[in-house]
Each structure stands twice: as C-alpha cells, then as structure tokens.
Amino acid sequence: MYTKEEIVTAAKELGKMIAETDEVKFFEKAEAKIHENKDVREKMASLRSLQQQSVNFQSYGKEKAHQLAEKKIAVLEEELDNMPIVNQFMDAQDDVNSILQMVSHAISSTVTHEIIERTGGDHLEGETGAAMANRPSKDVK
C-alpha cells in the first residue's frame, strides 16, 4: 500500500525523467528560438493585441470592427503558421504532449487492469468482479 505522498514523489521523479528526454530538450531549444526571433515576437504581440481588440469590439456590438479584427487575426495566424521556426516549435510541443498523454494512458490503464485483476473481474469485458457478480441474469425476463 502506498500513501498519496509516495505517489506524488514517484510522479515528480517521473516528471524529471520526462524532462530529460530528447523531445523535451528539443522543445526547450525550439521555444528559445521562438523568443529570440524578433519577427515572431512582433507578430505574436500584434496577434494578442488584435485578439483583445476583437473581444472588445464584439462585446460593444461593433460587428464591422470585430470582423475586420478577425480577418487581421487570420492573416497573422497564417503568417505565423507558415514560418518554419513556428512549425518546429509546434511539432516539438506536440511531441512533448504525446509523451505526457502516453504516460497518462499507461497510468490509467494500469490502475484499471489492477482493479479488474484484484476483484476477479473480466479484462475482455472491462468489468470488475463486483460488476460481474451483480450483473442481471440472462435467464431473467
């Protein structure tokens, strides 16, 4: 039996392991390049400003101004999406998120497997022993 504190300690250790993967190292480099790139910084600042303006225009019912801001946002987003440095960053971010999702899935499926196993359940049905024992009989109509 483990305590919550022991589980959190193990999770932190796992986090340190993940932080030492090639994917995270590449992400760190890609993120640094994004922040060092003046063109990207300026486009991102403009994008944030336009997004705020768009929200304000919408909340004040200024539909034409809102639509114009949205068009400018779309142009800026496309410009950013077409920059190789931004694509590298987004790919690196996706790779790190994939690792985190893989770990999360491994943890949840292991917990589920252990519960089914300990309760004498059925792995194929994905049911615990208690669910199987209390399932309605097929003979009852």
C-alpha positions, -999 to +999 in steps of 0.1 A: +000+000+000+013+034-010+005+068+005-005+098-016+028+114-007+047+084-020+027+085-052+034+123-057+071+117-050+072+090-077+053+112-101+078+140-096+106+116-103+088+105-135+084+142-144+122+146-140+127+116-163+104+131-189+122+164-187+154+146-197+140+131-229+152+142-264+117+155-271+118+179-241+153+190-249+143+198-285+112+217-272+134+238-250+156+247-279+126+254-302+110+276-276+142+296-271+144+302-308+108+315-309+116+340-281+148+351-298+132+358-331+121+394-334+097+388-363+079+361-343+078+382-312+063+412-331+037+390-348+027+374-315+024+408-298+002+421-327-019+389-325-025+393-288-034+430-293-058+422-322-074+393-302-081+417-273-095+443-297-117+417-313-132+407-280-138+443-271-154+451-304-177+421-301-187+429-265-196+465-276-215+453-306-192+468-332-196+440-357-177+456-386-147+463-365-149+428-349-150+412-384-120+433-396-100+424-365-109+387-370-096+389-407-064+405-395-060+378-369-065+351-395-038+367-417-013+369-388-020+333-377-014+322-413+018+341-414+030+325-382+018+291-393+040+294-424+071+302-405+094+271-402+106+282-367+070+283-355+063+249-371+093+234-354+081+248-321+045+234-326+059+200-336+081+199-305+051+209-284+031+181-299+059+156-293+061+165-256+023+164-253+023+129-269+047+117-242+025+132-214-006+116-229+012+082-233+022+083-196-013+093-185-028+065-206-003+040-192-011+050-156-049+049-161-049+016-179-026+000-153-049+012-125-079-002-143-061-035-150-051-038-114-086-032-101-101-058-125-074-083-116-078-078-078-115-081-079-116-112-101-131-092-130-131-098-167-104-080-187-122-086-220-154-072-207-137-044-187-157-053-157-148-056-121-156-087-101-184-068-082-200-058-115-199-094-128-213-108-096-242-084-096-250-084-133-286-094-140-290-130-150-296-136-187-324-160-178-345-133-162-371-119-185 
